[in-house]
Amino acid sequence: MKRQILLLCAVALSLLPMLLVVTLVKRSQMPENPEMNKSQFVTLTDVVPDALLEIRYYSTYNFVGQRIDGYLRPTALLTRQAADSLRRVSNDLMKKGYRLKVYDAYRPQQAVDHFMRWAADIEDTLMRQYFYLNVPKDELFEREYIMARSGHTRGSTIDLTLFDMRTEKEVDMGGTFDWFGPESHPNYGGNPLTGEYTGAEKLSEEQFRNRMILRQAMTSHGFKALPTEWWHFTLNNEPFPDTYFNFPVE
């Protein structure tokens, strides 16, 4: 009996270095924090090759007026699940003569922090006439145009529009991406739930219908719309509802 116990101890001791190596390897493969783990993200155009990109926060044409922190390349990243759903959206719209044009997808927390610093600087109004002409900058926090957290940072939210392959132009949505105002609301000019055009606001029927084409395509494939932005959609069953990632877009 004593010999058997000694034998088992010897075997355990011999396996200890191997177990230690396996543990160290696993730890080395794990990120120090989940916010930096991009293993479940894909490059959007690898999954949706027909999508066009105009990544506004990589450029200076955005409401801040400079390249935003965390945008190292003019590309778009999404979770695998969101990208797969967007591919189905693209396939449907391609049959109708449209391509998707993407303004933003995954957005790192450092970019949101950049927005917060900019919004706190009341004197910086470089791009006001293009994006927030009718909203005082000191009310951007109050009206929730700028917030400390963004759904984009969870990796399954996307900002986009339609591109008409016949005219080779963006479709007229009656307003620009990132315009801060009621004109950007999906219910501006009609009822987005029924698709009924009311003409109550300064939006043409064609512009409202164009918004509805995009909305219908997105919601038919698992995305939900935002009540304040016609271009903004989030995957219903997003895989990381509580994680705000912070690795750069590259």
N, C-alpha and C positions, 0 to 999 in steps of 0.2 A: 504493500500500500504506500509506504514511504517512498519507494522507488518510483511509483506511478506519479505521485505528487511532484517529485523532483523533475520527472520527465516533462510533465505539463508546464511546469515553471520554465524549464529550459526552452520549450517550444514557444511559449509566450514571449520570452525575452528575445528570441531569435526573430519573431515577427514584429517586434516593437519598432525597429528602424524603418521597416517597410511601411508600417501604418503612419509613422511620423512623416515620411516622404510624401505619401498620398495626401495627408492633411495639408501639408505645406503647399503642394501643387494646387489643390483646390482653393486654398486661400489666396494664392497668387493670381488665380483666374477670376476671382471675385472682385468687383470694384469696391473701393473703400466706403462708398455710400451709393444707394440705389439711384440717386439723382444723376449720376454720371454713367449709368449703364445703358449703352445704346444698342445692345445685342438684339433687341426685339424691334429695331427700327430698320427701315429700308429706304433707299433712294427712290423717290416717287417715280421718276422717269424710267427706272428699271422695271417697274410693275405696270405703269401706264405710259408706254412710249409715245402715245399720240398727244400727251399733254404738253402745252406750251408754258414756259416759265417767264414771269416778270417779277422777280423777287424784290419787292419795293424796299425792304429794310436792308438789303445789301447795297442799294443805291442811295442817292441823296434826295430822290423824289419821294418823300414821305412827309408826314406831318412834323417831324423833328427837323428835317433838312440836312441830315448827315447819316452816314452809315451807322447802323445800330450795333451795339456791342453783341458779340456772339455770332454774327453773320460773317463767316470767313470765306464762304464761297456762294455764288448765286445759284444755289440749288435748293431742293425741297426734300425734307425727310418726313416720314410718317410711320406710325406703327404698322406692322404687317397687316393687321386686320383692317385698318382704315384704308390702306393702299389697295387691298384686294377688293373692298367694296367700291372704291373709287374707279377701279378698272371696269367694273360692271356698269357704272354710271357712264363712263366714257364710251363703252361699246354701244350702249343704247343711243347716246347722243350723236355718235358718228354716223349712225344709220339715218339720222335726221339732218345731217349736213353740218354738224357743229363739232368743234373740239373744245376741250376744257383749257382755260388759261388761268394759271395759278399765281396769286400774288404772295401768299404766305401759307406755310403749313406748320410743322413743329417750330416752336419759338422758345429758345432757352430762357430760363429765369433771369439771367444777366441782361437780356434784352428788355424784359419787363421792368427791371430795376432802372435801366437807362431811361425808359419812358417816365418813370416816377420822378427821377431827378430833373428831367426836362420840364415836366408839368409843374414842378415846384419853383422853377425859375420863371416868374411871371413876365420878366422883361424880354424873354426870348420868344418873339412872335414872327420869326422869319417866314414861316409857311402859312400864316393865318389865312390869307386870301384864297388859298387853294384847298384848305381842309376844315377850317373852323371859323369862317368869317362871321357867323351869326351867334357864336358862343364865346363869352368872355373866358379868357384862359384860366382865370381864378375860379371858374365854376366847373372845370373839367373833372375834378375829383368828385364833387357833389353830384354831378349828373352821371357819374360812372362811365365816362368815356375813357378814363384812365383808371386802372385798378392795380392793386399790388399782386394780384394773381390773375392768370389768364388760362382759359381752357386750352389754348394752343400749346402751353407748356406741358400738358399731359400727353401730347403727341398724336391725338386723334381728331384734331380740329383743323379745318382748312378754309382759306379765303380764296374765292375763285369767281370767274365769270365765264361767258360763252364767247367763242370765236367762230364767226360765220365763214365756212370754207368757200362759199360761193363769192362773197364780196371781199374775202381776205381781210376782214376788219373785225374788231370787237363788236359784239352785239350792243345796241343802244339800250342801256338799263335805266336811263333817266337820272343818272347820278354817278359820281366817281367813287371808287374804292376809298374807304377811310374818311369819307365826308362825315363830319360830326353834326348831325342834325336830323330832324324828323323825315327829311327827304330820303334818308337811307332805310327807313323802317319798311319791312315787307308789306305792311298794311297801308302804306302811302299810295293812295289812288285806287284801292280796292280791297277786297277780302281775300287774303291768301289761303284761307281754309276752304273756300268754295271756288276760288278763282274768278270771282265776279268783279268786273271793273266798275267802279262807281264814278270816277271822274271828279271826285270831290276835291282833289288837290291838283297841282300843276304837273301832272304826269300823264303822258298820252296813253291811249289804250295799247298801242304797240309796245311801248316801254314796259307797261305793266305785264303784258302777255310774255314778254321776254324774261322778266323776272320769274314768272310762273313756270316757264319751261325749265329753267335751272332748278327751281325749287322742287318741282314734281320729280325730276330725274334723281335728285339727291335723296329726297325722302322715300322714294320707291326702293332705294337700296340701302336702307338702314341708317341714314343720317337724319338729324333733327336740326331745325332752323333756329336762329336767334331772332327774337322779336324786334331787335333794333338795327340789324344789319342784313341786307338782302344777300350779301356775298358770303356769309359766315355759316358754316355747318359743322356739327360734331357727330361722330359716330355714336349711335344710341348705346351700344354695349361696348363702350371704350374699355380696353384692357387695363388701363392704369388710372382709375378715377380719382385716386388720392395721391398720386406721385407727380411732383412738379420738377421735371428734368432740367438739367443745366449744362449739358455738354454742348459744345458749339456746333453750328450748322456748317458742315464741311464734307 
